């Protein structure tokens, strides 16, 4: 968090359940987009409302999971 300036645009790769996103939104007023492999974690991250959007994505195959 200390490396992120206020009002930054952040791309959170591997955002898990969104803990970092919540902190960045609260302490840095960041605009955050997330990628995560696990659908359950994507659902939790979306529920935080910290992210503009979160997508389930498999970076091993470079494909979005729909």
trRosetta pair geometry for C-beta under 8 A, 3 or more apart (Angstrom, degrees):
i j d omega theta_ij theta_ji phi_ij phi_ji
1 4 5.9 -62 -156 31 40 110
1 20 7.7 -161 -68 -151 87 80
1 23 5.5 -84 -86 136 133 120
1 24 6.4 -155 -118 -84 88 68
1 27 5.9 31 -173 82 133 141
1 28 6.6 -162 -163 -31 87 122
4 8 5.2 -125 -172 33 90 150
4 10 6.5 -6 -132 -82 134 126
4 24 6.0 -23 99 -129 165 105
4 28 5.0 -4 112 -126 113 169
4 30 6.2 -26 163 -74 135 137
5 8 5.1 115 65 -55 75 112
5 28 7.1 119 113 -157 23 116
6 28 5.2 -149 -106 -159 49 67
6 29 5.7 32 -164 44 83 103
6 30 7.8 -133 -153 -64 34 69
7 28 7.4 -130 -16 160 31 76
7 29 5.4 -9 -74 96 61 106
7 30 7.0 162 -137 -97 10 45
7 31 7.7 22 -168 -10 53 90
8 24 7.8 -76 64 -171 106 116
8 28 6.3 -19 24 153 100 126
8 30 4.9 -20 65 -119 79 99
8 31 7.4 -141 104 33 41 72
9 30 7.2 156 -96 -168 16 85
9 31 5.0 -21 -110 69 67 104
9 32 8.0 170 -163 -80 45 36
9 33 8.0 12 -179 3 85 100
10 21 7.7 -177 94 -111 132 74
10 24 5.8 -38 15 168 163 160
10 30 4.8 21 -4 170 120 137
10 31 7.0 162 22 80 73 49
10 32 4.6 -16 69 -108 105 79
10 33 7.3 -180 93 29 57 62
11 32 7.9 168 -84 -155 21 59
11 33 5.4 -16 -114 69 65 98
11 34 7.9 159 -167 -89 47 31
11 35 7.6 19 176 -4 87 103
12 15 4.1 72 122 -89 116 103
12 20 6.1 166 -134 89 133 121
12 21 5.6 -91 -15 -69 167 98
12 24 7.9 -162 -68 16 127 151
12 32 5.7 20 -12 -170 118 107
12 33 6.9 178 24 86 78 43
12 34 4.4 -24 72 -105 105 80
12 35 7.2 -178 93 26 58 64
12 51 7.5 -100 37 -104 128 114
13 34 7.8 173 -80 -154 24 54
13 35 5.0 -4 -124 55 61 114
13 59 7.5 61 -170 -67 115 146
14 35 6.9 -3 -32 89 37 83
14 36 6.4 92 -138 -107 27 66
14 37 7.6 0 -111 -5 70 92
15 18 5.7 26 155 -87 107 56
15 20 6.8 -124 -143 52 73 107
15 21 6.0 28 -158 -33 120 121
15 34 3.5 -24 -16 -151 159 121
15 35 6.6 128 -5 54 101 37
15 36 5.0 -84 50 -59 82 107
15 41 7.5 159 90 147 73 112
15 45 5.3 75 118 -123 120 152
15 51 7.2 52 -179 -81 164 140
15 54 6.3 -110 64 -129 148 114
16 19 6.9 -14 85 13 117 94
16 36 6.2 167 -59 -122 18 126
16 38 7.7 22 -129 45 53 120
16 41 5.1 -90 -167 -161 43 135
16 45 7.1 139 98 -67 39 117
17 41 5.1 -99 -69 -145 61 81
17 44 4.1 -30 -142 106 89 134
17 45 5.6 -168 -170 -61 28 75
17 48 7.8 115 153 -40 69 126
18 21 4.4 -55 -161 45 79 121
18 22 5.8 86 138 -29 90 93
18 34 6.8 -66 -98 -74 85 166
18 41 8.0 163 -19 176 77 79
18 44 6.4 -157 11 117 110 82
18 45 3.4 146 -51 -126 112 74
18 46 7.9 -160 -55 -15 146 27
18 47 8.0 -172 28 57 153 69
18 48 4.3 -157 121 3 149 150
18 50 5.8 147 178 46 118 124
18 51 6.5 -104 -125 -26 119 115
18 54 7.4 -71 -81 -81 111 149
19 22 5.8 -53 -151 31 31 112
19 23 6.7 24 155 -13 64 106
20 23 5.8 -59 -151 40 34 109
20 24 6.1 31 154 -18 69 108
21 24 5.7 -55 -141 39 30 109
21 25 6.2 31 159 -20 65 107
21 32 4.7 166 -136 127 97 160
21 34 6.2 -50 -68 -63 142 128
21 45 6.6 77 30 -156 148 98
21 48 6.3 116 93 97 115 147
21 50 4.0 135 136 109 99 131
21 51 5.3 -22 -167 -61 152 89
22 25 5.9 -56 -148 35 27 111
22 26 6.3 18 157 -13 63 112
22 48 5.2 -100 -74 -171 102 135
22 50 4.6 -125 -84 -58 50 153
23 26 5.9 -61 -144 42 29 107
23 27 5.8 -10 172 13 68 116
24 27 6.7 -68 -123 54 21 85
24 28 5.0 -40 -162 45 63 117
24 30 4.1 -33 155 32 106 135
24 32 5.8 108 89 -67 133 134
24 50 7.2 105 62 176 85 124
25 28 7.5 -29 -62 58 8 73
25 29 7.0 37 -165 -117 43 26
25 30 6.0 -92 -81 53 45 78
25 32 6.4 -87 -63 4 93 127
25 50 4.1 -140 -15 -145 146 94
26 50 7.9 -52 -27 -116 79 116
31 52 6.0 28 -176 -40 86 125
32 50 6.0 -1 54 139 136 87
32 51 5.0 -82 100 -111 97 65
32 52 6.4 168 72 0 46 83
33 51 6.4 96 -118 -164 27 97
33 52 5.4 -39 -80 54 76 105
33 53 5.7 2 -131 60 87 79
33 54 7.4 171 -171 -84 52 47
34 42 7.9 173 110 -125 117 71
34 45 5.6 -104 91 159 163 148
34 51 4.9 -56 0 -122 112 146
34 53 7.4 -156 37 103 71 46
34 54 4.0 -10 70 -114 109 88
34 55 7.3 174 95 24 61 58
35 54 7.4 -178 -76 -159 21 65
35 55 5.7 -19 -111 67 69 87
35 56 8.0 109 -161 -134 62 12
35 57 4.5 -36 -160 35 107 132
35 59 7.5 86 141 -55 135 109
36 41 4.9 -126 164 102 145 115
36 42 4.9 -174 71 -73 120 79
36 45 6.3 151 -11 -1 150 151
36 54 6.3 4 12 -179 110 110
36 55 7.7 160 31 84 65 41
36 56 6.3 -46 81 -110 72 56
36 57 7.2 101 51 32 26 79
37 41 7.8 39 64 50 57 129
37 56 6.8 64 -155 -162 20 76
37 57 6.7 -74 -86 74 55 50
37 58 5.9 75 -125 -98 95 59
37 59 7.3 -85 -72 8 106 85
38 41 4.1 68 83 12 108 111
38 42 6.8 -173 94 -14 55 83
38 56 7.6 -119 78 -129 17 102
39 42 5.3 -49 -147 32 37 117
39 43 6.5 41 154 -22 66 101
39 56 5.4 -1 -92 -101 71 146
39 65 7.6 -98 -72 106 100 137
40 43 5.7 -51 -153 31 32 113
40 44 6.7 29 151 -15 64 105
41 44 5.7 -54 -147 38 36 110
41 45 6.1 37 154 -20 68 106
42 45 5.8 -56 -146 37 29 111
42 46 6.4 31 155 -20 64 106
42 54 5.2 174 -152 128 78 117
42 55 7.3 -39 -134 150 128 11
42 56 4.8 -62 -55 -69 158 89
43 46 5.9 -55 -151 34 29 112
43 47 6.6 31 151 -22 62 106
44 47 5.6 -55 -154 31 34 115
44 48 7.2 44 149 -31 62 95
45 48 5.9 -43 -162 13 37 116
45 50 7.7 -81 -172 52 71 100
45 51 6.0 31 154 -4 98 142
45 54 4.7 128 104 -101 123 168
46 49 7.9 41 165 -66 44 42
46 51 6.7 -74 -103 58 47 120
46 54 5.2 -129 -67 38 81 123
48 51 6.9 72 71 0 105 88
51 54 4.9 56 113 -48 160 95
55 64 6.1 -43 167 -139 128 109
56 64 7.3 103 85 -168 63 68
56 65 4.5 -60 114 64 108 109
57 63 7.5 179 -156 94 67 37
57 64 5.3 -40 -107 -111 82 61
57 65 6.6 -165 -94 9 25 84
58 61 4.8 15 114 39 117 99
58 62 7.5 -68 96 -10 73 13
58 63 5.5 -1 58 60 104 79
58 64 7.9 173 22 -104 74 14
58 65 5.8 83 -19 -42 99 107
59 62 6.5 30 -151 -80 42 54
